[in-house]
Amino acid sequence: MPIRLTIHGAAGRMGKRLVALSQADAELDLVAAIDHEQHPAIGTDAGSYAGVGHLDVPLSHNWDIPCDTLIDFSMPEGCMEAVENCERKQIPIVVATTGLSDEQMARVRSAAHLIPVCWAPNMSLAVNLTMRLAQQAAAALKNVPQGADVEILERHHRFKEDAPSGTALKFGELIANEMGLTKHVHGRHGQCGARGRDEIGYHAIRTGDDPGQHTIVFGMLGETIELTVTASSRDCYAQGALAAAKFLYGKSAGLYSMFDVLGLT
């Protein structure tokens, strides 16, 4: 029997791709498509709005439709509403919304004591696999002679509001933990002096409609390692979120990550 799925943020760019891809997945049954009650598309059929034909699932602000799991791909404030409703109704939730504050992340972690929650700064399966590879590289390079410098370059579309990306910061956190690096530098300008041996550098590029690229540079004397992961469309994020939703079905309460979804824990 298919897993009954609700999508919150269903009228957004990612929400529309989730609607389109979920209806093509035999393991999922889209039962509700939720968005802000003032959104002009409210009342429109979610499938028609997503460009995949009539699905008889209207865009609404109705949280009372029974479901087995929910994907939140909205805005930070909307995410908190989704977390509250899922906690109240004991529904597993995939938190795919980015840009959450420390306080909002604390709320997500709190909910995980009562319901299954999957959170990651990036839903892409390839990105999360690359994170694990970066961890392994960092562990292997932390004691090389003359040291290894780490720089993180990320490129996104012109509309992205936060910089550096949450994904870049997660890469940095994982690498810093492996290598014992303590200083995070965001760009460089002017007479900033020689590069510190205890730092990770971040560089954010915003251009066009780029859905996302991340390059991790491990620079040593005489040789360089680069790990690059590139999204060609936003479907990779939607497919990862759908995989996480299926993973959460039947799980006990707890905070899960895409490493769990990929079986990398």
C-alpha positions in Angstrom: 0.0 0.0 0.0 1.5 3.4 -1.0 2.8 5.8 1.7 0.4 8.7 2.0 2.4 11.9 1.5 1.8 15.5 2.3 3.9 18.3 0.8 4.2 21.6 2.6 5.4 24.4 0.4 3.7 22.7 -2.5 3.3 25.9 -4.5 7.0 26.8 -4.5 9.6 25.9 -7.0 10.7 22.8 -5.1 7.2 22.0 -4.0 6.0 21.8 -7.6 8.9 19.4 -8.4 8.0 17.3 -5.4 4.4 17.1 -6.6 5.5 16.1 -10.1 8.0 13.5 -9.0 5.9 12.0 -6.2 2.9 11.3 -8.5 5.3 9.2 -10.7 6.5 7.1 -7.7 4.4 4.0 -7.2 5.5 3.8 -3.5 3.9 7.2 -2.7 0.4 8.6 -2.8 0.1 12.4 -2.6 -2.9 13.1 -0.4 -2.3 16.8 0.5 -0.5 19.8 -0.9 -0.2 22.6 1.6 1.0 26.2 1.2 0.4 29.6 2.8 -3.3 30.4 3.1 -2.8 33.7 1.2 -0.9 32.2 -1.7 -2.8 33.1 -4.9 -2.7 29.4 -6.1 -4.8 28.2 -3.1 -7.7 26.2 -4.5 -5.9 25.2 -7.7 -5.2 21.6 -8.4 -1.7 20.8 -7.3 -0.9 18.6 -10.3 -2.2 21.1 -12.8 -0.2 23.9 -11.0 2.9 21.7 -11.2 2.4 21.0 -14.9 1.7 17.2 -14.6 -2.1 17.2 -15.1 -5.1 17.0 -12.7 -4.4 15.0 -9.6 -7.6 15.9 -7.6 -5.4 17.2 -4.8 -6.0 20.9 -4.3 -3.5 23.4 -3.0 -4.8 24.3 0.5 -3.9 25.3 4.0 -5.6 22.2 5.5 -3.5 20.3 8.0 -6.2 17.8 8.9 -5.9 15.4 6.0 -4.6 12.1 7.3 -1.1 11.1 6.0 1.8 8.9 6.8 4.7 11.3 6.3 5.2 15.0 5.4 7.9 16.9 3.5 8.5 20.5 4.4 10.2 22.5 1.7 9.0 26.0 2.6 10.3 29.0 4.5 11.7 29.0 8.1 8.5 30.4 9.6 6.4 28.0 7.6 8.7 25.1 8.7 7.9 25.9 12.3 4.2 25.6 11.6 4.8 22.3 9.9 6.9 20.9 12.8 4.2 22.0 15.3 1.4 20.3 13.3 3.4 17.1 12.7 4.3 16.9 16.4 0.7 17.4 17.4 -0.5 14.7 14.9 2.5 12.3 15.4 3.4 12.5 11.7 7.0 11.9 10.6 8.5 15.0 8.9 11.3 15.6 6.4 12.7 19.1 7.1 14.1 20.2 3.8 13.8 24.0 4.5 17.1 25.8 4.7 18.1 29.0 6.5 16.8 27.9 9.9 18.0 30.0 12.9 19.6 28.3 15.9 16.3 28.7 17.8 14.4 27.1 14.9 16.9 24.2 14.7 16.5 23.7 18.5 12.7 23.4 17.8 13.3 20.7 15.2 15.6 18.8 17.5 13.0 19.0 20.3 10.3 17.6 18.0 12.6 14.6 17.3 12.1 13.5 20.9 8.4 12.7 19.9 8.3 12.0 16.2 10.7 10.8 13.5 12.5 13.8 11.9 14.9 13.8 9.0 16.9 17.0 8.7 19.8 17.9 6.4 21.1 21.2 5.0 21.0 19.5 1.6 18.7 16.7 0.4 20.8 15.7 -2.6 22.0 12.1 -2.3 25.2 13.0 -4.2 26.0 15.9 -2.0 25.6 13.8 1.1 27.8 11.1 -0.3 30.4 13.7 -1.1 30.2 15.0 2.5 31.2 11.5 3.6 34.1 11.5 1.1 35.2 14.9 2.4 35.2 13.6 5.9 37.3 10.6 5.0 39.8 12.9 3.0 40.0 15.3 6.0 40.7 12.4 8.4 43.5 11.1 6.1 45.1 14.5 5.5 45.0 16.0 9.0 48.6 15.0 9.8 50.3 15.2 6.4 53.7 17.0 6.4 53.4 20.7 5.8 49.6 20.5 6.3 46.6 20.7 4.0 44.7 23.9 3.4 40.9 23.7 3.0 38.8 26.0 0.9 35.1 25.6 0.1 33.6 27.2 -3.0 29.9 27.3 -3.6 27.8 28.6 -6.5 24.1 29.2 -6.5 21.4 31.2 -8.4 21.0 34.9 -8.0 17.8 34.6 -5.9 19.5 32.7 -3.0 19.3 34.8 0.1 21.8 33.2 2.5 25.6 33.0 2.0 27.5 30.8 2.3 25.1 28.0 1.7 24.0 25.8 4.5 25.6 22.9 2.6 29.0 24.7 2.4 28.8 25.3 6.2 28.0 21.6 6.8 31.0 20.6 4.7 33.1 22.9 6.8 31.7 21.6 10.1 32.4 18.0 9.1 36.0 18.8 7.9 36.8 21.0 10.9 35.8 18.3 13.3 38.1 15.8 11.5 41.1 18.2 11.2 40.8 20.2 14.4 40.4 23.5 12.5 38.9 26.3 14.5 38.8 29.4 12.3 36.1 29.9 9.6 37.0 32.7 7.1 34.3 34.1 4.7 36.1 35.6 1.7 39.3 37.6 1.7 40.0 41.2 0.8 43.0 43.6 1.1 46.2 43.0 3.1 44.9 40.0 5.1 48.3 38.4 5.5 49.4 34.9 4.9 46.8 32.2 5.2 46.3 30.8 8.7 47.0 27.1 9.2 43.9 26.7 11.4 41.3 28.0 9.1 38.7 27.0 6.4 37.9 29.5 3.7 34.4 29.9 2.2 33.6 31.6 -1.1 30.1 32.2 -2.3 29.2 32.9 -6.0 25.7 34.0 -7.0 24.9 33.9 -10.7 22.0 33.2 -13.0 19.8 30.2 -12.3 22.5 27.8 -11.1 20.8 25.1 -8.9 24.0 24.5 -6.9 27.7 23.6 -7.1 30.1 22.8 -4.3 33.9 22.3 -4.5 36.0 21.3 -1.6 39.7 22.0 -2.1 42.4 20.3 -0.1 45.6 22.1 -1.0 49.0 20.7 -0.1 52.6 21.6 -1.2 53.0 20.1 -4.6 49.5 18.6 -5.0 45.8 19.3 -4.7 42.7 17.3 -4.2 39.3 18.7 -5.2 35.9 17.1 -4.6 33.1 18.7 -6.7 29.4 17.9 -6.7 27.1 19.7 -9.2 23.4 19.8 -9.5 22.1 20.0 -13.1 18.5 20.6 -11.9 16.5 20.9 -8.7 15.1 17.4 -9.1 18.1 16.0 -7.2 16.9 17.8 -4.1 13.3 16.7 -4.6 14.3 13.0 -5.2 16.4 13.0 -2.0 13.5 14.4 0.0 11.2 11.7 -1.4 13.7 9.1 -0.5 13.9 10.5 3.0 10.1 10.5 3.3 10.0 6.8 2.4 12.9 6.1 4.8 11.0 7.7 7.8 7.9 5.6 7.3 7.6 3.2 10.2 10.6 4.6 12.1 10.7 5.4 15.8 11.1 9.0 17.1 14.5 10.5 16.6 16.6 12.9 14.5 17.8 11.3 11.3 20.1 12.6 8.6 20.6 11.8 4.9 23.5 9.7 6.0 20.9 7.4 7.6 18.9 7.5 4.4 22.0 6.4 2.4 23.0 3.8 5.0 26.3 5.6 5.7 26.0 5.8 9.5 
